[in-house]
């Protein structure tokens, strides 16, 4: 499926899970989407090291983007979400994305950002096993499935689930945009 008219925001923070960033990003770019890697600071433009050693440079920073310009938000897992969730600018971006009903895709530890943003209450979600208690405490309905999609939120568990996760992202990009209350 070609998606040349879609613009994807991807949060980038030190310790991201390499495969969970690279594989979906490559699939999206391969389908023609414009993918924008968003760092937390100017230093991220010089390179951010993933958990497995991959170095990726941010295209821009959270201060220079507007959520209105994007069609989907991708949050890779690894150790990066622990940093992302501490940044109110990131959390505000997520909250606004959710208010607009735009797709938010988070894998592995990525749902921690959704927990901190307060957008999972009453939603069905999945994550890496060590994040499950946080999901439940945040009011999410946890399922141990490769992918959980609830309205505009797509969550996934781990690297092995990337093919299903990526497929769910493409499905969300094909769906008409939905607004939430």
C-alpha distance (Angstrom), angle and dihedral (degrees) to the residues before:
residue distance angle dihedral
X1 . . .
X2 3.78 . .
X3 3.78 116.7 .
X4 3.81 103.8 174.9
X5 3.81 91.9 144.5
X6 3.83 93.4 58.8
X7 3.78 126.0 96.1
X8 3.80 117.6 -158.8
X9 3.81 126.4 -159.2
X10 3.82 114.9 -151.7
X11 3.79 120.9 -171.7
X12 3.79 113.0 -137.1
X13 3.82 124.5 -163.1
X14 3.80 135.7 157.0
X15 3.80 113.1 -79.0
X16 3.82 97.0 25.8
X17 3.82 114.8 163.7
X18 3.80 101.7 -99.8
X19 3.82 98.8 -144.0
X20 3.80 93.2 43.8
X21 3.80 89.6 58.1
X22 3.81 102.6 34.2
X23 3.81 101.0 44.0
X24 3.83 99.5 50.3
X25 3.83 91.3 39.5
X26 3.81 91.7 52.0
X27 3.82 91.2 47.7
X28 3.81 91.7 49.9
X29 3.79 93.4 46.4
X30 3.80 89.7 45.8
X31 3.81 88.5 57.1
X32 3.79 90.7 51.7
X33 3.81 101.6 -101.0
X34 3.78 120.2 144.9
X35 3.81 105.5 -120.2
X36 3.79 118.7 -162.8
X37 3.81 119.0 -165.8
X38 3.81 108.2 -147.5
X39 3.79 119.7 -157.6
X40 3.78 129.8 -169.6
X41 3.82 96.1 -123.6
X42 3.81 143.1 14.8
X43 3.83 88.6 -99.6
X44 3.82 88.5 67.3
X45 3.81 88.8 68.1
X46 3.82 87.2 67.6
X47 3.78 91.5 56.2
X48 3.78 143.1 -65.2
X49 3.82 120.0 -141.2
X50 3.78 119.3 -134.5
X51 3.79 125.8 -142.4
X52 3.81 91.0 -96.2
X53 3.81 95.6 42.6
X54 3.80 103.5 -94.0
X55 3.80 110.6 143.1
X56 3.80 117.0 -147.7
X57 3.80 126.9 177.1
X58 3.79 121.9 -136.6
X59 3.80 115.6 -121.6
X60 3.80 91.7 -148.7
X61 3.79 142.2 -18.2
X62 3.78 134.0 -99.6
X63 3.83 89.9 -108.1
X64 3.80 91.6 61.2
X65 3.81 101.3 49.0
X66 3.78 135.6 78.3
X67 3.79 119.0 -150.8
X68 3.82 89.1 -138.3
X69 3.81 89.0 71.8
X70 3.82 94.2 63.1
X71 3.79 135.9 74.9
X72 3.82 99.3 -162.8
X73 3.80 137.5 15.1
X74 3.81 120.4 -143.9
X75 3.80 121.5 -163.1
X76 3.83 114.0 -172.5
X77 3.79 120.1 -155.2
X78 3.77 132.4 -127.6
X79 3.79 120.8 89.0
X80 3.82 95.4 -40.7
X81 3.82 95.7 85.4
X82 3.82 90.1 62.8
X83 3.82 87.3 63.8
X84 3.81 96.5 38.2
X85 3.80 93.4 53.6
X86 3.81 91.2 58.3
X87 3.80 92.6 59.7
X88 3.81 114.6 87.2
X89 3.83 90.7 -159.2
X90 3.81 89.2 60.6
X91 3.80 92.4 46.1
X92 3.81 92.0 49.2
X93 3.81 89.9 50.9
X94 3.84 89.6 52.4
X95 3.81 93.2 46.3
X96 3.79 92.3 51.0
X97 3.81 91.5 46.4
X98 3.80 88.9 52.9
X99 3.84 93.3 46.2
X100 3.80 88.2 54.4
X101 3.81 91.2 49.6
X102 3.80 92.2 -122.4
X103 3.82 117.5 153.8
X104 3.80 116.5 -91.1
X105 3.81 115.6 -169.9
X106 3.82 119.0 -167.1
X107 3.79 127.5 172.8
X108 3.82 134.9 -167.6
X109 3.84 106.5 -21.8
X110 3.82 91.0 -1.8
X111 3.84 92.1 95.1
X112 3.83 87.3 67.8
X113 3.80 86.3 77.0
X114 3.82 89.2 53.7
X115 3.82 89.8 49.7
X116 3.81 91.2 52.8
X117 3.81 91.1 45.8
X118 3.81 89.3 54.0
X119 3.80 96.5 -127.6
X120 3.82 101.7 123.4
X121 3.80 103.4 72.1
X122 3.81 108.0 126.5
X123 3.81 92.6 0.7
X124 3.78 126.2 121.3
X125 3.80 110.5 -120.5
X126 3.77 144.5 157.9
X127 3.80 134.4 -158.0
X128 3.77 145.2 158.1
X129 3.81 109.0 -46.9
X130 3.82 95.4 -107.9
X131 3.83 90.6 57.6
X132 3.83 94.7 52.6
X133 3.84 95.5 93.0
X134 3.82 89.9 54.2
X135 3.81 91.6 50.2
X136 3.79 91.6 51.4
X137 3.81 92.6 45.6
X138 3.81 88.9 51.7
X139 3.80 89.3 56.7
X140 3.80 98.2 -103.9
X141 3.78 121.6 145.7
X142 3.82 100.7 -123.5
X143 3.80 121.0 -145.5
X144 3.79 125.4 179.5
X145 3.79 96.5 -134.7
X146 3.82 131.6 126.6
X147 3.82 88.7 -111.4
X148 3.79 134.8 10.9
X149 3.79 118.7 -166.0
X150 3.79 119.1 -172.2
X151 3.80 114.7 172.1
X152 3.81 104.0 -57.0
X153 3.82 98.0 -12.8
X154 3.80 120.1 93.0
X155 3.80 119.0 -175.6
X156 3.78 132.7 179.3
X157 3.80 136.8 -174.3
X158 3.80 113.5 -135.4
X159 3.80 150.9 -23.7
X160 3.81 92.8 -73.2
X161 3.80 89.0 60.0
X162 3.83 95.1 56.0
X163 3.84 94.8 105.6
X164 3.83 91.3 54.9
X165 3.81 90.9 41.4
X166 3.80 92.2 51.7
X167 3.80 91.3 47.4
X168 3.82 90.1 52.7
X169 3.82 89.6 50.6
X170 3.81 90.8 53.5
X171 3.82 90.5 48.0
X172 3.81 90.4 52.2
X173 3.79 91.2 50.2
X174 3.81 90.3 53.3
X175 3.83 92.8 50.7
X176 3.77 119.6 91.3
X177 3.80 112.8 -99.9
X178 3.80 112.4 -92.1
X179 3.76 127.9 -154.1
X180 3.78 120.5 -147.4
X181 3.78 126.3 -146.9
